[in-house]
């Protein structure tokens, strides 16, 4: 009887040890799986950010070289108007990169001033020295103390967080070139 009680106690103790070991093993397994998932997600996000950054680099390169002369002139006029509007007009110095500075002629600036005047913004636009940007303009007032950077780089940076998810969706094929997702396309058909 004592032997049987000892065997039962030993069996119960063994069972308790096995249950505890299984619980510890399950906890350790969950911890390892959770850590692995976090590391995989972190790696995936890092790779995603690298791909998105590369896409923005390609966009900068294309902005630097792919616009035709007429497109650049039209964009410059719009960017000068936006900068002057943001600075509430006045006497402004407008700067562009070396090649785009050729567009900032007195006639060009007068045409922009005229368009601004029609919208109620009085500006006196002057050309300043070239600035090291891809394209666009930098407008300054008060000897450079007040500045509005409307360069391609600055605009891309301002919109980067808005565009990054769209860029990723385009890269992985979740939306088409028109901005529609596969679900939206299916509903349209």
URBELRA-V614253 format. One record per pair of residues at least 4 apart in sequence whose ideal C-beta (glycine too) atoms are under 7 Angstrom apart, sorted by sequence separation. I is the first residue (numbers start at 1). J is the second residue. If there is no record, write none. Layout:
BEGIN
((I	J) (I	J))
END
This chain:
BEGIN
((1	5) (2	6) (3	7) (4	8) (5	9) (6	10) (7	11) (8	12) (9	13) (10	14) (11	15) (12	16) (13	17) (14	18) (15	19) (16	20) (17	21) (18	22) (19	23) (20	24) (21	25) (22	26) (23	27) (24	28) (25	29) (26	30) (27	31) (28	32) (29	33) (30	34) (31	35) (32	36) (33	37) (34	38) (35	39) (36	40) (37	41) (38	42) (39	43) (40	44) (41	45) (42	46) (43	47) (44	48) (45	49) (46	50) (47	51) (48	52) (49	53) (50	54) (51	55) (52	56) (53	57) (54	58) (55	59) (56	60) (57	61) (58	62) (59	63) (60	64) (61	65) (62	66) (63	67) (67	71) (69	73) (70	74) (71	75) (72	76) (73	77) (74	78) (75	79) (76	80) (77	81) (78	82) (79	83) (80	84) (81	85) (82	86) (83	87) (96	100) (97	101) (104	108) (106	110) (107	111) (108	112) (109	113) (110	114) (111	115) (112	116) (113	117) (114	118) (117	121) (140	144) (142	146) (150	154) (151	155) (152	156) (153	157) (154	158) (155	159) (156	160) (159	163) (160	164) (163	167) (164	168) (165	169) (166	170) (167	171) (168	172) (175	179) (176	180) (180	184) (182	186) (183	187) (184	188) (185	189) (67	72) (84	89) (87	92) (96	101) (103	108) (104	109) (116	121) (117	122) (133	138) (141	146) (149	154) (150	155) (169	174) (170	175) (175	180) (180	185) (140	146) (169	175) (175	181) (116	123) (131	138) (140	147) (174	181) (84	92) (96	104) (138	147) (139	148) (176	185) (94	104) (113	123) (138	149) (139	150) (113	125) (128	140) (138	150) (112	125) (137	150) (138	151) (80	94) (136	150) (137	151) (94	109) (136	151) (109	125) (135	151) (136	152) (134	151) (135	152) (109	127) (133	151) (134	152) (133	152) (134	153) (136	155) (76	96) (133	153) (104	127) (76	100) (101	127) (76	103) (89	116) (72	100) (101	130) (73	103) (72	103) (81	112) (92	123) (94	125) (80	112) (84	116) (89	121) (94	126) (98	130) (89	122) (90	123) (91	124) (92	125) (93	126) (94	127) (95	128) (97	130) (81	115) (89	123) (94	128) (95	129) (96	130) (97	131) (77	112) (81	116) (93	128) (95	130) (96	131) (97	132) (100	135) (85	121) (95	131) (97	133) (84	121) (97	134) (97	135) (84	123) (84	125) (96	137) (95	137) (94	137) (95	138) (80	125) (94	139) (92	139) (93	140) (92	140) (92	141) (91	141) (90	141) (87	139) (83	137) (87	141) (84	139) (83	139) (79	136) (80	137) (79	137) (80	139) (87	146) (76	137) (87	148) (86	148) (72	135) (83	148) (83	150) (82	150) (64	134) (63	134) (64	135) (79	150) (63	135) (60	134) (63	152) (60	153) (60	156) (59	156) (56	156) (56	160) (52	164) (55	167) (52	167) (52	168) (55	171) (48	168) (51	171))
END
